[in-house]
């Protein structure tokens, strides 16, 4: 497969993710959109790593996946805390975060 095909796929995923972050108001949907953005970055890293013949991009892709897993854990904990207090995960209704 050509590098262009991977870049087009990653650009599509990144665009869908950015649209989801901008247009959505649901906390879970925003987290899923951020995951799409991180997956697009991982695809680019692996594609360029394969093109250049070194493993640096693949190692960075593993770090991106680990960071994405940590982001999901922390993000879902925040969304659950918001849901317990407000009974909604709509982020437009959230005006102040209190401890």
N, C-alpha and C positions, 0 to 999 in steps of 0.2 A: 504494500500500500504506500501511497505517496504521503509525504509530509503535509501537503496542502489539505488532504482529506482530514487529517487529525486536527489541523489548525482551524478548519471550518467547523468541525464538530465542537471544538473547545470554544470558539467564538459564539456559536449558537447557545451552548450551555451557559456561558458567561452572560450573554445578553438576556436570556430567560431569567437567570438569577438576579441580575441587576433590576430588571423589570419587577420581579417578585418582591425585592426589598423596597423598591420605591412605591409600588402600587398597593401592596397588601397592608392590612392593619392587624391581622391576626398574628400573635406572637409565634405560634408553631409554624405558620407558613413562612414567616420571615427567616426562621432558623433553617427551614428546608431550602430556601433560596440562597442563603449563605453557604449551605453545603454544596449546592450546584456550582457556585462560584469557585469554591475550593476544589471541586472535582475538575472543573475546566483548567485550573492551574496545574493540577496533577497530570492531566492529559498532555498539556504542553511540555511539562518537565520530562515526562517519559518519552514523548515523541522526539524532542531535541536530543535527549540522551541517546536514543537509538540511532539517530542520524549521525551524531558525532562519534559514536562508538565508545563512550565512557559511561561509568556507572554513577556519576555525580548527580545527574538529574533524577535517577531512580531513588537514590538515597534521600534527596530533598523531597521527593514525592512521598516517601514513607514518613518523613517528618510532618509534611502537610496533612497526611491522613491522621497522624497521632494528634496534631493540633485540632483537627476537625472533631475528633472523638472527644477531646477535652472540652471543646466549645459546646458540643451538644450536651454534655453532662452539666456544665455550668448553666447554659442557656435554659435547659429544661427545668432545672431547679429554680431559676428565677421565674419562669413562666408558671410553674406550680405555686410558688409563693404569691404571685400576683393573682392567680385563680382563687386561692384560698381566701384572700382578702377582699377581692372585688367580685367574685363569681363570674368573671369573664376574662378572656385572654385578649380582648380587643385593646390594642395599645393606644388608640385615640382617647379612651376613657381614663388612661393612666396619666395623672398630672404630677403626682409627687410620689417618690419612693421613700418610704420611711422604714427605719429599722426596728 
